[in-house]
Amino acid sequence: MAPVSADLVIFPPSSSTYSTYLVNDYTNGPEGEVVFATSSGLTSYNGNWTTYHYPPAYRKDALISDFILSVAYGPDGMLWIGTPAGLQRMNGQAFEVVAGQEQLKNPIVIGLQRWDDALWIETHNAGMHRLENGSWTWFKPFHGGPGSYALDDLVLDPADGVLYCVSHVDGVFAVGENWSAGFYPVLAGDRQVTGFTDAVTDPFGGIYLFNRSCVAHLGGDGLETTIRAPGDLGVSEINDVCPAPDGSLWVATDHGLFQWKDGVVLDHVYRAHGIWSNVIKTVFVDCTGRCWFSTPTAIGYYYPDDAATDRIRFFFDGPRKLLFSGETSPVS
């Protein structure tokens, strides 16, 4: 199935774009920009690319690590940055270290989530932290925090007022608006929800949980399978998932990018359409509806739009200004 009336744009890594296609996290910025947490710096795109790096010599106002694990805008309107060396925030063009070992029981920040006036901070093996108006609360594993020393992801369901932590090994844990009551395990019937590695917010309520072999929806109606197996898409594995404003799901696979809704594939974008590789590692739908993706060679976006003209554009550094322009797991 070829993309219909769409804009497909590819940006290879270069000195004028970004340093690496290895993306760990995405977030929307307040001015419509997209921020990328990459394995080689902090990158943003607003029509132009900007990348910040850990400097060769220590500087107090610089990044403390080039390996960015997570990004989110906090209640203060600033960009917060999770790294293996601690938590920072960006104030203008400068970076401030917000937390070290005295606040974070583990400085490796794998997840960030704003919830009203608080910022929630996830570490892999030291539970959850909550920061509000300069006050820190630690949710120790098995003692008010998630019952796991191996957390993988963090996601908010704002419609129902529930924050979820996901552990592939130990299951899904949640905390409600009465956060002082601590986290509790999420059950499906009388069994704990386990086996998932990742989660994303459903803008219509609830969350999507997924792993390499299935996608499920968790919300007020319980746990329901959305994509029962990669074979529903004709692929062997699922790499990433992101909901779109129209209620569909974009699914990144080793055989291209799929748009899925109500049990039907609406669109399928793959190498023949110009994305260079069938292997899509990550996917993110920004506030304008552009579907960003990363491959083993580049970052790009696909913008389904009935009013658009089919075209593929490639952006290069230096003398190569324009190379080509033309038409173109089961739940347990």
C-alpha positions in Angstrom: 0.0 0.0 0.0 1.6 3.3 -1.1 1.3 6.5 0.9 -1.6 8.6 -0.4 -1.2 12.4 -0.5 1.6 12.6 2.0 4.8 14.4 2.7 7.8 12.3 3.5 11.0 14.1 4.6 14.4 12.4 5.4 17.2 14.1 7.4 20.5 12.2 7.4 22.9 12.9 10.3 25.3 15.8 9.5 27.0 18.8 11.0 23.9 20.9 10.2 21.2 18.5 11.4 21.9 16.1 14.2 24.6 13.8 15.4 23.0 10.4 15.5 19.8 8.6 14.5 19.7 6.7 17.8 16.8 8.3 19.5 15.8 7.3 23.1 12.9 9.7 23.7 10.9 12.5 22.1 8.8 15.4 23.4 6.8 18.3 22.0 8.0 21.8 22.8 5.9 24.8 23.7 6.6 26.6 20.4 5.9 23.5 18.2 9.4 22.2 18.2 10.2 18.5 18.5 13.0 17.6 21.0 15.0 14.4 20.6 16.9 12.6 23.4 19.7 10.9 21.5 22.7 8.8 22.3 24.9 11.7 21.1 23.4 14.9 22.4 20.2 16.8 22.9 18.6 17.8 19.6 15.6 19.9 18.7 13.9 20.7 15.4 11.7 23.8 14.6 12.3 24.0 10.9 16.0 24.2 11.8 18.1 21.8 13.8 20.0 22.5 17.0 22.1 20.0 18.9 23.8 20.4 22.3 26.7 18.2 23.4 28.7 17.4 26.5 31.7 19.7 26.2 35.3 18.4 25.9 36.2 20.2 29.2 33.8 20.5 32.2 31.5 23.5 32.2 28.9 24.2 34.9 26.3 25.4 32.4 26.7 22.5 30.0 25.2 19.0 29.6 26.6 16.5 32.0 26.3 13.6 29.5 26.0 13.2 25.8 23.8 10.2 26.3 20.3 11.5 26.8 17.8 9.0 28.1 14.6 11.0 28.6 13.1 14.5 28.1 10.0 16.3 29.3 8.8 19.9 29.9 8.2 20.5 33.6 5.7 22.6 35.5 8.2 25.5 35.3 8.0 25.4 31.5 11.6 24.4 31.2 13.0 21.3 29.4 14.1 18.6 31.9 16.7 16.1 30.8 17.4 12.7 32.2 20.9 11.3 31.7 23.0 8.4 33.2 24.8 11.1 35.3 21.7 12.8 36.8 18.9 15.2 36.1 19.2 18.6 34.5 17.0 21.3 33.2 17.6 23.8 30.4 17.3 27.5 31.3 17.6 29.5 28.1 20.8 28.2 26.5 22.3 27.0 29.8 21.9 23.7 31.6 21.5 23.4 35.4 22.1 20.2 37.4 18.9 19.7 39.5 19.5 16.5 41.3 22.4 14.2 42.2 22.7 11.3 44.6 21.3 13.2 47.6 17.9 13.6 45.8 18.0 10.7 43.4 18.7 7.2 44.9 20.0 6.3 41.4 21.2 9.1 39.1 20.3 7.2 35.9 17.0 8.8 34.9 15.2 6.6 32.4 11.8 8.4 32.5 10.3 11.8 33.1 6.6 12.8 33.3 4.9 16.0 34.2 1.7 15.7 36.1 0.0 19.0 37.0 2.5 20.9 39.3 4.8 17.9 39.9 7.5 16.2 37.9 7.8 12.4 38.3 11.3 10.9 37.8 11.8 7.2 37.1 15.0 5.2 37.7 15.6 1.7 36.6 16.3 0.0 40.0 15.6 2.7 42.7 11.9 3.3 42.2 10.2 6.6 41.6 10.8 10.2 42.7 8.3 13.1 42.8 9.4 16.8 42.7 7.0 19.6 43.5 7.9 23.2 44.4 11.4 22.0 45.4 10.1 19.2 47.6 11.3 15.7 46.9 9.4 12.4 47.7 11.0 9.1 47.1 8.8 6.0 46.4 11.1 3.2 47.4 10.6 -0.1 45.6 8.2 -2.3 47.6 7.8 0.4 50.2 5.2 2.8 48.7 6.9 2.6 45.3 6.4 0.1 42.5 7.1 -3.5 43.5 10.1 -3.8 41.2 13.8 -3.2 41.0 13.7 -3.3 37.2 11.5 -0.5 35.8 11.4 0.0 32.0 8.9 2.8 31.3 6.7 5.6 32.7 3.4 7.0 31.3 0.5 9.2 32.4 -3.2 8.7 31.8 -4.4 12.3 32.4 -8.0 11.4 31.6 -8.3 9.0 34.5 -5.7 10.7 36.7 -3.4 7.6 36.9 0.4 7.4 36.5 1.8 4.0 35.5 5.2 2.4 35.8 6.0 -0.6 33.6 8.4 -3.5 34.4 8.7 -6.3 31.9 9.8 -8.6 34.7 7.4 -7.6 37.6 4.4 -6.1 35.9 2.5 -2.7 35.8 2.1 -0.5 38.8 0.0 2.6 39.2 -0.5 5.6 41.5 -3.6 7.8 41.6 -4.2 11.4 42.4 -3.9 10.5 46.1 -0.2 9.9 45.4 0.7 9.7 49.1 -1.1 6.3 49.2 1.7 4.9 47.0 1.8 2.6 44.0 -0.3 -0.5 43.6 -0.1 -3.5 41.2 -2.4 -3.4 38.2 -4.5 -6.5 37.7 -6.5 -8.0 34.8 -9.1 -10.0 36.5 -7.3 -11.7 39.3 -3.9 -11.8 37.6 -1.2 -9.1 37.5 -0.5 -7.5 34.1 3.0 -8.6 33.1 5.2 -9.1 30.1 5.2 -5.5 28.7 8.3 -3.3 28.2 6.9 0.0 27.0 3.8 2.2 27.3 2.4 5.4 25.7 -0.6 7.6 26.5 -3.8 7.2 24.6 -5.1 10.7 24.0 -8.7 9.4 24.2 -8.1 7.9 27.7 -6.1 5.0 29.0 -2.7 3.9 27.9 -1.2 1.5 25.4 1.1 -1.2 26.7 3.3 -3.1 24.2 6.2 -5.4 23.7 7.8 -7.1 20.7 4.8 -9.4 20.2 1.6 -7.5 21.0 -0.1 -4.2 21.8 -2.8 -3.9 24.5 -5.0 -1.0 25.8 -5.4 -0.5 29.5 -8.0 1.8 30.9 -11.4 2.0 32.6 -12.6 -1.0 30.5 -9.7 -3.2 31.7 -7.0 -4.7 29.5 -7.9 -5.3 25.9 -5.6 -6.6 23.1 -5.3 -4.1 20.2 -2.7 -5.9 18.1 -2.7 -9.6 19.0 0.5 -10.5 17.3 3.0 -9.0 14.8 1.5 -11.3 12.2 -1.6 -9.1 12.2 0.7 -6.6 10.3 2.5 -9.3 8.4 5.8 -8.7 10.4 7.8 -10.7 12.9 8.3 -8.0 15.7 7.0 -4.6 16.9 9.7 -2.0 17.8 7.7 1.0 18.9 4.1 2.4 18.9 2.6 5.9 19.0 -1.1 7.0 18.9 -2.3 9.6 16.4 -4.9 12.3 16.9 -7.4 10.3 14.7 -7.4 7.3 17.0 -5.1 5.2 14.9 -1.8 3.7 15.9 1.6 4.1 14.2 3.6 1.0 14.6 7.4 0.8 13.9 8.6 -2.6 12.7 11.5 -4.2 10.8 9.3 -4.1 7.7 8.3 -0.5 7.6 5.9 1.9 9.4 2.3 0.9 9.7 -0.8 2.9 10.5 -3.4 0.6 12.3 -7.0 1.3 13.3 -9.9 -0.9 14.2 -8.1 -4.1 13.1 -7.2 -2.6 9.6 -3.9 -1.4 8.2 -4.6 2.1 6.8 -1.1 2.9 5.5 2.2 1.2 5.1 5.4 3.1 4.4 8.6 1.2 3.6 11.9 1.4 1.7 10.3 1.6 -1.7 8.7 4.9 -0.7 12.0 6.5 0.1 12.7 5.9 3.8 16.0 4.1 2.9 15.5 1.2 5.3 12.6 -1.0 6.2 13.8 -1.1 9.8 12.0 1.5 11.8 13.3 1.7 15.4 11.2 4.5 16.9 8.0 6.5 16.1 6.5 9.7 17.5 3.5 11.8 16.4 4.1 15.5 17.1 1.6 18.2 17.9 1.1 19.0 14.2 0.3 15.4 13.2 3.7 14.6 11.7 4.8 11.1 12.3 8.5 11.1 13.1 10.6 7.9 12.8 14.2 6.8 13.1 15.9 4.1 11.1 19.4 2.7 11.3 20.6 5.5 8.9 18.4 8.6 9.4 15.5 10.5 11.1 12.5 11.7 9.1 8.8 12.3 9.2 5.8 11.2 7.3 2.8 13.6 7.2 -0.4 12.1 5.9 -2.4 14.9 4.5 -5.1 14.7 1.7 -4.3 18.3 0.8 -0.6 17.7 0.3 1.4 16.8 -2.8 3.3 13.6 -2.8 6.9 14.4 -2.5 10.1 13.1 -0.9 12.8 15.6 0.1 16.3 14.9 1.2 18.3 17.4 3.2 22.1 17.4 3.1 25.0 19.3 4.5 27.6 21.3 2.6 27.6 21.1 -1.2 25.1 18.3 -1.3 22.2 20.7 -0.7 19.6 18.6 -2.4 20.2 15.1 -3.6 16.7 14.2 -4.7 13.4 15.8 -5.0 10.5 14.2 -6.8 7.2 12.4 -6.4 7.3 9.8 -5.4 3.4 -10.9 23.6 0.6 -12.2 25.0 -0.7 -10.9 28.3 0.0 -13.1 31.3 
